[in-house]
């Protein structure tokens, strides 16, 4: 799964810590999602989308090998 979380977070001028605090996870979780080492749960994906004023499908995309 591909995502544009880092790009949207920086557009919104949020640090990883700030976004993590908003959605209730650790900074390490945000790092793992941004580097594709972790796929968020549906609940977390919805919280991230809401925090960034986006739809889930605007943040996360399936890749050909998914």
C-alpha positions as CSV (number, residue, x, y, z in Angstrom):
1,X,0.0,0.0,0.0
2,X,1.3,3.4,-0.9
3,X,0.4,6.6,1.0
4,X,1.0,10.3,0.8
5,X,0.8,10.9,4.5
6,X,4.1,12.7,4.8
7,X,3.2,15.1,2.0
8,X,-0.2,15.9,3.4
9,X,1.3,16.3,7.0
10,X,3.9,18.8,5.8
11,X,1.3,20.7,3.7
12,X,-0.6,21.1,6.9
13,X,2.5,22.2,8.7
14,X,2.3,19.4,11.3
15,X,5.2,17.6,12.8
16,X,5.1,13.8,13.3
17,X,4.6,14.4,17.0
18,X,1.7,16.8,16.5
19,X,-0.1,14.5,14.1
20,X,0.5,11.6,16.4
21,X,-1.0,13.5,19.3
22,X,-4.0,14.5,17.3
23,X,-4.8,10.9,16.3
24,X,-3.7,9.3,19.6
25,X,-0.7,7.2,18.5
26,X,3.1,7.4,19.0
27,X,5.4,9.3,16.7
28,X,7.0,6.0,15.9
29,X,3.6,4.9,14.5
30,X,3.5,7.9,12.2
31,X,7.1,7.2,11.1
32,X,6.2,3.5,10.4
33,X,3.2,4.5,8.3
34,X,5.1,7.1,6.3
35,X,7.9,4.7,5.5
36,X,5.5,1.9,4.6
37,X,6.6,-0.4,7.4
38,X,3.1,-0.4,9.0
39,X,-0.3,-0.4,7.4
40,X,-2.7,1.4,9.7
41,X,-6.0,0.0,10.9
42,X,-9.1,1.3,9.3
43,X,-9.9,3.3,12.5
44,X,-6.4,4.9,12.4
45,X,-6.6,5.6,8.7
46,X,-10.0,7.3,9.2
47,X,-8.5,9.4,12.1
48,X,-5.5,10.4,9.9
49,X,-7.8,11.4,7.1
50,X,-10.0,13.5,9.4
51,X,-7.0,15.2,10.9
52,X,-5.7,16.1,7.5
53,X,-9.1,17.0,6.1
54,X,-8.9,14.3,3.4
55,X,-10.7,11.1,2.4
56,X,-9.0,7.9,3.3
57,X,-8.7,7.0,-0.4
58,X,-6.9,10.3,-1.0
59,X,-4.2,9.3,1.5
60,X,-3.8,5.6,0.9
61,X,-3.5,3.7,-2.4
62,X,-3.3,0.0,-3.3
63,X,-0.2,-0.9,-5.4
64,X,-0.2,-3.5,-8.1
65,X,1.4,-6.1,-5.8
66,X,-1.2,-5.6,-3.0
